[in-house]
Amino acid sequence: MTATTATPTPAGVARDVELALAWARSPHQAQAPAAAALRRRLAGYIRAFTADAERYAAGLEDGLQRTTAVSTVRHARQLATAPGGDPRAMLTLLAKSVDILQRYARAAGPGAGQ
């Protein structure tokens, strides 16, 4: 089961986010093949949460909050489609983006971002 073919569980996502942030602090761990697989899973979570997160962001009434949320979703989507660069930085950016998009997706309504 991969993040791109099944709905990620909140516990699985949280575990991967925590793991990514821990590995990002270690130059050697961030370079490991397992870290590359983790980055791919995080990118898959972003893809899974994007539609609901976009719906949430677009529905915000406050203009500044809406602009910020829409920008956050757009940036996360870009990270998920081009996850190159410094492995440590990418683990951190992807993990934090997943965390935020999952919260947005959950806020979008029942059944979203599970």
C-alpha positions as MATLAB code, in Angstrom:
seq = 'MTATTATPTPAGVARDVELALAWARSPHQAQAPAAAALRRRLAGYIRAFTADAERYAAGLEDGLQRTTAVSTVRHARQLATAPGGDPRAMLTLLAKSVDILQRYARAAGPGAGQ';
ca = [
       0.000    0.000    0.000;
       1.427    3.371   -1.003;
       0.379    6.907   -0.255;
      -0.551    7.434   -3.890;
      -2.908    4.430   -4.157;
      -4.656    4.479   -0.768;
      -5.960    7.072    1.615;
      -3.237    7.698    4.178;
      -4.161    7.180    7.817;
      -3.640   10.089   10.220;
      -1.376    7.898   12.381;
       0.735    6.846    9.396;
       1.066   10.409    8.191;
       2.014   11.659   11.654;
       4.627    8.911   11.986;
       6.169    9.798    8.617;
       6.162   13.530    9.407;
       7.951   12.918   12.720;
      10.410   10.552   11.063;
      11.175   13.046    8.295;
      11.842   15.833   10.769;
      14.136   13.575   12.808;
      16.047   12.364    9.750;
      16.392   15.928    8.470;
      18.617   16.659   11.459;
      21.059   13.929   10.387;
      23.099   14.484    7.213;
      23.782   10.763    6.857;
      20.224    9.625    7.519;
      18.791   12.180    5.077;
      20.985   10.734    2.300;
      19.923    7.109    2.903;
      17.751    5.215    0.406;
      15.049    4.942    3.074;
      14.931    8.751    3.235;
      14.350    8.899   -0.520;
      11.412    6.519   -0.083;
      10.124    8.683    2.760;
      10.325   11.798    0.574;
       8.272    9.956   -2.076;
       5.651    8.995    0.528;
       5.458   12.593    1.763;
       4.987   13.817   -1.814;
       2.207   11.242   -2.193;
       0.485   12.548    0.929;
       0.623   16.057   -0.478;
      -1.038   14.832   -3.677;
      -3.666   13.004   -1.605;
      -4.528   16.085    0.468;
      -4.301   18.760   -2.228;
      -7.893   18.771   -3.503;
      -9.460   19.025   -0.053;
      -6.841   21.534    1.096;
      -7.514   23.702   -1.962;
     -11.242   23.573   -1.269;
     -10.643   24.676    2.322;
      -8.287   27.476    1.274;
     -10.647   28.798   -1.396;
     -13.516   28.875    1.098;
     -11.782   31.069    3.647;
     -13.575   34.397    4.031;
     -10.652   36.514    5.234;
      -8.651   37.677    2.221;
      -5.221   37.471    3.848;
      -5.903   34.038    5.327;
      -7.232   32.812    1.976;
      -4.222   34.174    0.084;
      -1.819   32.596    2.557;
      -3.574   29.224    2.495;
      -3.815   29.147   -1.306;
      -0.118   30.009   -1.545;
       0.756   27.304    0.979;
      -1.127   24.665   -1.006;
       0.487   25.821   -4.257;
       3.964   25.673   -2.719;
       3.336   22.199   -1.306;
       2.161   20.983   -4.715;
       5.336   22.351   -6.295;
       7.459   20.571   -3.703;
       5.653   17.306   -4.411;
       6.226   17.551   -8.158;
       9.900   18.560   -7.999;
      11.325   17.144   -4.766;
      14.980   17.618   -5.725;
      17.590   19.661   -3.931;
      19.127   19.313   -0.517;
      17.767   16.073    1.014;
      17.671   17.478    4.553;
      15.819   20.616    3.498;
      13.402   18.628    1.366;
      12.559   16.278    4.242;
      11.742   19.283    6.391;
       9.774   21.163    3.730;
       7.795   18.119    2.657;
       7.026   17.086    6.249;
       5.812   20.531    7.249;
       3.776   20.848    4.057;
       2.123   17.475    4.686;
       1.258   18.507    8.229;
      -0.343   21.759    7.086;
      -2.195   20.273    4.117;
      -3.590   17.469    6.250;
      -4.959   20.053    8.699;
      -6.472   22.050    5.836;
      -7.974   18.894    4.327;
      -9.535   17.895    7.646;
     -10.969   21.388    8.028;
     -12.548   21.082    4.579;
     -15.278   18.909    6.037;
     -16.437   15.416    6.895;
     -14.569   12.635    5.141;
     -11.835   14.952    3.906;
      -8.175   14.404    4.731;
      -8.733   11.230    6.720;
];
